[in-house]
Amino acid sequence: MLPMPIADHDAITEELAETGRYVKVLWQSDDTLMFIARGRAYRSEFHINPSDEHMTVLKGEMKLHYRKPDGSEDIAVLKEGETIYTAAGIPHSPRFPEDAFLLVGERMRRSGETDSFQWFCPNCDAQIHEEFFVVDDYTKDPVSRAYDNFFDSIPARTCDKCHTVHPGRDFE
């Protein structure tokens, strides 16, 4: 018989809130990844996932910033209980406060696939930095590792075009 795990969303969101952690992986199998994420007030990057993704707002509200094919940015606002499907390759940035929570489902990465995280200048909108990760185990929290690499580097946060320095964790 295959495992059939049951996740208690309320207990997990309470655990994340109490511990200050941002992600709790519910399960990872050869094909499937499911996790609950707590909001990060400073989130500013755009994630490019090689797989389709769906996000359900468990508590609170999320503003999903995304980049259209022409490079312009738009925002989808999701309320508690709503779900959004994001196709592979769409640069997206789920922005929600620390007291809000998402249920996220996606495909585990295939051999050779990488995720990328892109930051744009808050002044002129030029791309200022990109991080690439092979996401073979989501419990390693690749989003936090990408943030640390970006936030800890003034050169990475400085726009070559207009010389504005991205505010890092103070982004709003």
C-alpha positions in Angstrom: 0.0 0.0 0.0 1.3 3.5 -0.9 1.6 6.1 1.8 -1.3 8.5 1.9 -0.2 11.4 4.2 -2.7 13.8 5.7 -1.7 17.3 6.4 -3.4 19.4 9.1 -3.2 22.9 7.5 -4.2 24.7 10.8 -1.5 22.9 12.8 1.1 23.5 10.2 0.4 27.2 9.8 0.5 27.6 13.6 3.9 25.7 13.7 5.3 28.0 11.0 4.1 31.1 12.8 5.5 29.9 16.2 8.9 28.8 14.8 9.4 31.7 12.4 10.2 29.2 9.6 8.8 30.0 6.1 8.3 26.6 4.6 7.0 23.2 5.7 7.3 20.5 3.1 4.2 18.2 3.3 5.6 15.6 0.9 8.1 15.1 -1.9 7.8 12.1 -4.2 9.4 11.3 -7.6 6.8 13.5 -9.3 5.1 15.7 -6.7 6.0 18.4 -4.3 3.6 19.9 -1.8 4.3 22.5 0.8 2.9 25.3 3.0 4.6 28.7 2.9 4.4 31.6 5.2 4.6 35.1 3.8 7.9 37.0 3.5 7.3 40.8 3.7 10.5 41.5 1.9 9.9 39.2 -1.1 10.8 41.0 -4.3 12.2 38.5 -6.7 10.5 36.7 -9.6 10.7 32.9 -9.6 10.9 31.1 -12.9 9.8 27.5 -12.2 10.5 24.8 -14.9 7.2 23.1 -13.8 3.6 24.2 -13.5 2.6 25.4 -10.1 -0.7 26.0 -8.2 -1.1 28.1 -5.1 -4.0 28.2 -2.8 -4.3 31.0 -0.2 -5.1 29.2 3.1 -5.1 32.4 5.3 -4.9 36.1 4.3 -4.4 37.5 0.9 -1.7 37.3 -1.7 -0.6 39.7 -4.5 1.0 37.5 -7.2 3.2 39.8 -9.2 4.1 38.3 -12.6 5.8 39.3 -15.8 4.0 39.2 -19.1 5.7 38.2 -22.4 6.4 41.8 -23.2 8.3 42.1 -19.9 5.8 44.4 -18.2 4.6 43.5 -14.7 1.1 42.8 -13.6 -0.6 41.7 -10.3 -3.2 39.1 -9.6 -4.8 39.5 -6.1 -6.0 36.3 -4.5 -8.2 36.2 -1.4 -8.3 33.5 1.2 -9.7 30.3 -0.3 -8.7 31.1 -3.9 -6.3 29.1 -6.1 -4.2 30.2 -9.0 -2.5 28.1 -11.7 0.9 29.4 -12.9 2.3 27.7 -16.0 6.0 26.7 -16.2 8.3 29.5 -17.3 6.1 32.5 -16.1 8.2 34.8 -13.9 6.1 35.2 -10.7 6.5 36.7 -7.3 4.0 35.7 -4.6 3.9 38.6 -2.1 2.0 38.2 1.1 2.4 39.2 4.7 4.0 36.9 7.4 0.6 36.2 8.9 -0.7 34.8 5.6 -0.2 31.2 4.3 -0.2 29.4 0.9 -0.6 25.8 0.0 1.7 25.2 -3.0 1.8 22.2 -5.3 4.2 21.6 -8.2 6.1 18.9 -10.0 9.5 17.7 -8.7 12.3 18.9 -11.0 13.6 16.6 -13.7 17.3 15.9 -14.2 19.0 19.0 -15.6 16.2 21.5 -14.7 17.0 24.6 -12.8 14.9 27.3 -11.1 15.9 30.9 -11.4 15.2 33.9 -9.3 15.4 37.4 -10.9 15.4 40.8 -9.3 14.6 44.0 -11.0 15.6 47.6 -10.2 12.9 49.4 -8.2 13.7 52.6 -10.0 14.1 51.7 -13.7 12.9 48.1 -13.8 16.1 46.7 -15.4 17.0 43.2 -14.3 19.8 43.6 -11.8 20.5 40.0 -10.6 19.7 36.4 -11.2 20.3 33.3 -9.1 20.1 29.7 -10.5 19.4 26.6 -8.3 19.0 22.9 -8.9 16.0 22.2 -6.7 16.4 18.5 -5.8 15.2 18.7 -2.2 12.8 21.5 -1.3 13.5 21.1 2.4 16.8 22.9 1.7 14.7 26.1 1.2 16.2 27.3 -2.1 14.3 30.6 -1.9 16.0 31.6 1.3 19.4 30.6 -0.1 18.7 32.8 -3.2 17.7 35.7 -0.9 20.8 35.4 1.2 23.0 35.5 -1.9 21.2 38.6 -3.2 20.7 40.5 0.1 24.3 40.0 1.3 25.8 41.5 -1.9 25.7 45.2 -2.6 27.1 44.6 -6.1 24.2 42.2 -6.8 21.7 44.7 -5.6 23.1 47.6 -7.6 21.6 48.5 -11.0 24.1 48.8 -13.8 21.8 51.0 -15.7 20.8 53.7 -13.1 23.0 52.8 -10.1 20.0 52.5 -7.7 20.7 50.0 -4.9 17.8 47.6 -4.3 16.7 48.0 -0.6 17.1 44.3 0.1 15.1 43.1 3.1 13.6 46.6 3.4 11.8 46.2 0.1 8.1 47.2 0.2 
